[in-house]
């Protein structure tokens, strides 16, 4: 969403300078680290090292899966017994890991405390019997790796709540008031004014719940009371849920669990008779490790010294600061070009899953040759936006952009980008007739799937699952796919304690059967090949784009994108569109990137303003009734309009029309010209409820 600007009061210059300083500091922090991804086999000295690394990868994968299961069951049990939950931080995760794992007697012993005793009691009473492990998992030599993974897991819980809590509250409100069904009814009855009132009231109610205000109508007081009694219960709110979410997301664990339990009950009561017994979609309170495919682990100097060096480990470990080069040189081919990057130094850290690996680099001014390179994390400022809205740039930026070549880009689901510079050229057909064609460039999801081979790899993985048979005790053979399908009996996201225990019991049993299958390198190799193919596809995209519209190294080119992907538009059955990722590809290539509000750009004809209608795939002349088209709901890539030159309707590409309108809007903003009436944002005029005739009137129109 665009940044809100108070047009009545000019912004304070000191504040603007302070914001710029904060943003520049964060941008500088983002440039400190860089990674290079390569094949692990390309950089190691021998195959034995890969075998040892894979053993660590598989051990940590098994530990991580059990940690997520253990934390969920322990937290739900603790909440049921004591009405409170543990703080899921790094220390808590380390305690959990060291409860169901064991090592030899070397090194420091872990300090016992009341929480450790409670975790041990839960493990012996409940979890040990359902682990499906003959012996405790051994983590000798992996203490450093456990610390890294504990930080990652604690961060995962924190980020899960921070990113999704607000949407969970909104989803609960929508579910309670059956928003989806009511919207359909209002639209079918053409009650657009009632629909607008209903949606606005829900929006105010959601704001009341999060910001602890009381602006919604009195008819919603009943739900507010339900929210207090069923969700908050005895939970103490400091200021508001929104402020707690910003300052300490983990403190909202209790309301999140209550929301999950209540949403499950609500879903089951609203479930139709023919859908009884099917799984319902509920709020996910706990992140889970559902996949058994091995994950990345982080290798550092200490870990290499303890597990991979061998005889010289004692010599290197006593004076590690002076032996960094020797330690890494024993394992990896440090003279390869992948370990050298201009302006950066190898940060003595590699992440790997046993097949691919990411080499970490640190900027030269932050590099310390004799000790570990530590850079304090800087959180993303609230005022920071990676790509600015064109509507909110200052006059100096507009002056700079006015000298550049402008390209309009319309991002979509099936066509990931449709770009044009607005220029038309005369072309000649085979029959000698001439016609005009606009310069345009397309990059489709189908093309990306073909170049990355993603569908082929998915089919190959599915075929491998179906053809791999597991022998059960009763002599029956089941495929991996059939075994995993048995998990659908229980809802993995449920916070009902009985359901959660049953799911974990079954999941651990099935994991014990299929874990060896997922150790196969095929899954990780296909993931690595997908990455390589994506890089090739994106390089090809940039090369073709430069050929069409110019090289940014030779001239300044500004790309103006529609904000379709910025508004969280998701459609069932289609892959998520590559929004900010696509802009970053062009940013790395040297292009300037800005966003523009794309309201009405696909709905109205470019430079004309007449409303377009859907094309049903026929080119035969016919009388067409002008319809209002929902641009998000249109399934067709072409639209019709009535031409003055021809009696029959003509067809224009929806995406070309959208990119042309985005280009027109960008040029109007940059040159400080007034926007065409049809490209202006539709604004609602507040009128008394009795007078609904001008409810949806457009400003400036009769």
LINTA-V475773 format. One record per backbone hydrogen bond with DSSP energy under -0.5 kcal/mol. NH is the residue of the N-H (numbers start at 1). CO is the residue of the C=O. Records with the same first field share a line. If there is no record, write none. Layout:
# LINTA-V475773
NH=CO, CO
This chain:
# LINTA-V475773
7=5
10=8
16=12
17=13
18=14
19=15
20=16
21=17
22=18
23=19
24=20
25=21
26=22
27=23
28=24
29=25
30=26
31=27, 28
32=29
33=29
34=361
36=359
38=36, 357
40=355
41=355
42=39
43=39, 40
44=40
45=331
49=46
50=46
51=47
52=48
53=49
54=50
55=51
56=52
57=53
58=54
59=55
60=56
61=57
62=58
63=59
64=60
65=61
66=62
67=63
68=64
69=65
70=66
71=67
72=68
73=69
74=70
75=71
76=72
77=73
78=74
79=75
80=76
81=77
82=78
83=79
84=78
88=86
89=87
93=89
94=90
95=91
96=92
97=93
98=94
99=95, 96
100=96
101=97
102=137
117=113
118=114
119=115
120=116
121=117
122=118
123=119
124=120
125=121
126=122
127=122
128=123
130=127
131=127, 128
137=100
139=102
142=139
146=142
147=143
148=144
149=145
150=146
151=147
152=148
153=149
154=150
155=151
156=152
157=153
158=154
159=155
160=156
161=157
162=158
163=159
164=160
165=161
168=164
169=165
170=166
171=167
172=168
173=169
174=170
175=171
176=172
177=173
178=175
179=174
182=178
183=179
184=180
185=181
186=182
187=183
188=184
189=185
190=187
191=186
192=190
195=191
196=192
197=193
198=194
199=195
200=196
201=197
202=198
203=199
204=200
205=201
206=202
207=203
208=204
209=205
210=206
211=207
212=208
213=208
220=217
221=218
224=220
225=221
226=222
227=223
228=224
229=225
230=226
231=226, 227
232=227
233=228
235=232
237=235
238=236
239=237
240=238
242=210
244=240
245=241
246=242
247=243
248=244
251=248
252=249
253=250
256=252
257=253
258=254
259=255
260=256
261=257
262=258
263=259
264=260
265=261
266=262
267=263
268=264
269=265
270=266
271=267
275=272
276=273
278=275
282=280
285=283, 493
290=288
294=518
297=352
299=297, 350
304=300
305=301
306=302
307=303
308=304
309=304
311=309
313=310
314=311
316=312
317=313
318=314
319=315
320=317
322=319
323=320
327=323
328=324
329=325
330=326
331=327, 328
332=328
333=43
334=332
336=333
339=336
340=337
341=344
344=341
345=362
347=360
350=299
351=358
352=297
353=356
354=356
355=356
357=38
358=351
359=36, 357
360=349, 358
361=34
362=345
363=32
364=343
366=363
367=363, 364
371=368
374=372
379=377
384=381
390=595
392=389
393=390
398=394
399=395
400=396
401=397
402=398
403=400
404=401
405=556
407=558
408=420
409=560
410=418
411=409
412=415
416=414, 443
417=443
418=410
419=441
420=408
421=439
422=439
425=437
427=435
429=433
432=429
435=427
437=425
439=423
441=419
443=417
445=414
448=444
449=445
450=446
451=447
452=448
453=449
454=449
457=453
458=454
459=455
460=456
461=457
462=458
463=459
464=460
465=461
466=462
467=463
468=464
469=467
470=478
472=470, 476
475=472
478=470
480=465, 468
481=465
483=479
484=480
485=481
486=482, 483
487=484
488=485
489=486
490=487
492=490
494=491
500=496
501=497
502=498
503=499
504=500
505=501
506=502
507=503
508=504
509=505
510=506
511=507
512=508
513=509, 510
514=510
515=511
518=514
519=515, 516
520=517
523=520
525=521
526=522
527=523
528=524
529=525
530=526
531=527
532=528
533=529
534=530
535=531
536=532
537=533
538=534
539=535
540=536
541=537
542=538
543=539
544=540
545=541
546=542
547=543
548=544
549=545
550=546
554=551
555=551
558=405
559=592
560=407, 558
561=559, 594
562=409
563=596
566=563
567=563, 564
568=565
569=564
570=568
574=571
579=577
583=579
584=580
585=581
586=582
587=583
588=584
589=585
590=587
591=586
592=557
594=559
595=388
596=561
601=598
604=600
605=610
608=605
609=605
612=603
613=640
615=638
616=614
629=627
631=629
633=630
634=630
639=652
640=613
641=650
643=641, 648
650=641
652=639
654=637
655=637
657=653
658=654
659=655
660=656
661=657
662=658
663=659
664=660
665=661
666=662
667=663
668=664
669=665
670=666
671=667
672=669
673=668
679=676
680=677
685=695
686=684
687=685
691=688
692=690
695=692
697=694
701=698
